[in-house]
Amino acid sequence: MTRHPRARLDDVIHAPVRFSIVAALASAREADFRFVRDTVEVSDSALSKQVSTLEKAGYVTVRKSSVGRRPRTFLALTAEGRTAFARHIAALREIAEGGALPAPDGE
């Protein structure tokens, strides 16, 4: 018996804010914390909390730096994070396209 594609959804990524963070990072090598915060439309503390969860899962790396005298934080997806995101998106697409539905009789 084939399992429904929802069984392949990643619980870490599936939370809406974390999904949005990973999606924002998927198209870049790395992104400034403030850029991600503004893109995802969350507070600094909310982003920090969700990034911490993604970092513990091994999906995101955090790099601290400074530009002049200003501290900067950069976020990036790890290879594992990119793979997990791709699998998650594939499962969502399969669900959305009805791939989990049995074929009608006679097909």
URBELPE-V329300 format. One record per residue. N is the residue number from 1. RES is the residue in one small letter. PHI is phi as a letter, one per 20 degrees, with the letter a starting at -180 (none if undefined). OMEGA is omega in whole degrees, -180 to 180 (* if undefined). NEAR is the number of other ideal C-beta (glycine too) atoms within 8 Angstrom. Layout:
# URBELPE-V329300
n: [N/N]
res: [RES/RES]
phi: [PHI/PHI]
omega: [OMEGA/OMEGA]
near: [NEAR/NEAR]
This chain:
# URBELPE-V329300
n: [1/2/3/4/5/6/7/8/9/10/11/12/13/14/15/16/17/18/19/20/21/22/23/24/25/26/27/28/29/30/31/32/33/34/35/36/37/38/39/40/41/42/43/44/45/46/47/48/49/50/51/52/53/54/55/56/57/58/59/60/61/62/63/64/65/66/67/68/69/70/71/72/73/74/75/76/77/78/79/80/81/82/83/84/85/86/87/88/89/90/91/92/93/94/95/96/97/98/99/100/101/102/103/104/105/106/107]
res: [m/t/r/h/p/r/a/r/l/d/d/v/i/h/a/p/v/r/f/s/i/v/a/a/l/a/s/a/r/e/a/d/f/r/f/v/r/d/t/v/e/v/s/d/s/a/l/s/k/q/v/s/t/l/e/k/a/g/y/v/t/v/r/k/s/s/v/g/r/r/p/r/t/f/l/a/l/t/a/e/g/r/t/a/f/a/r/h/i/a/a/l/r/e/i/a/e/g/g/a/l/p/a/p/d/g/e]
phi: [none/e/f/f/g/f/f/e/f/e/f/f/f/f/g/g/f/f/g/f/f/f/f/f/e/f/e/c/f/b/b/f/g/f/f/f/g/f/f/e/m/c/f/g/f/f/f/g/f/f/f/g/f/f/f/f/f/n/e/c/d/d/c/e/b/b/d/m/e/e/f/c/c/d/d/b/f/e/g/f/f/f/f/f/f/f/f/f/f/f/f/f/f/f/f/f/e/m/f/e/e/f/f/f/g/n/d]
omega: [179/179/177/-179/179/177/179/176/-179/-177/179/-177/-170/179/-172/-178/179/176/180/179/-179/178/179/-178/-175/-176/-178/174/173/-178/177/180/-178/177/180/178/-178/180/-177/178/175/178/176/-177/178/179/179/-179/-178/177/178/178/179/179/178/179/-179/-176/-176/171/179/179/179/-178/173/176/-171/178/-177/176/179/178/179/-179/178/172/173/175/178/178/178/179/180/179/179/177/-179/179/179/179/177/179/180/177/-176/-178/178/-179/-180/-178/177/178/178/179/178/179/*]
near: [2/3/6/7/12/8/6/10/11/10/6/11/13/9/9/5/11/13/11/10/16/15/9/13/15/9/5/8/3/8/11/9/12/6/9/14/11/7/8/11/4/8/6/7/6/9/15/8/8/13/12/8/10/14/11/6/10/7/14/15/8/9/9/8/8/8/5/4/3/6/6/10/10/12/15/12/11/10/5/8/15/10/8/13/15/8/10/14/8/9/12/10/9/10/12/6/6/6/8/8/5/3/5/5/4/3/4]
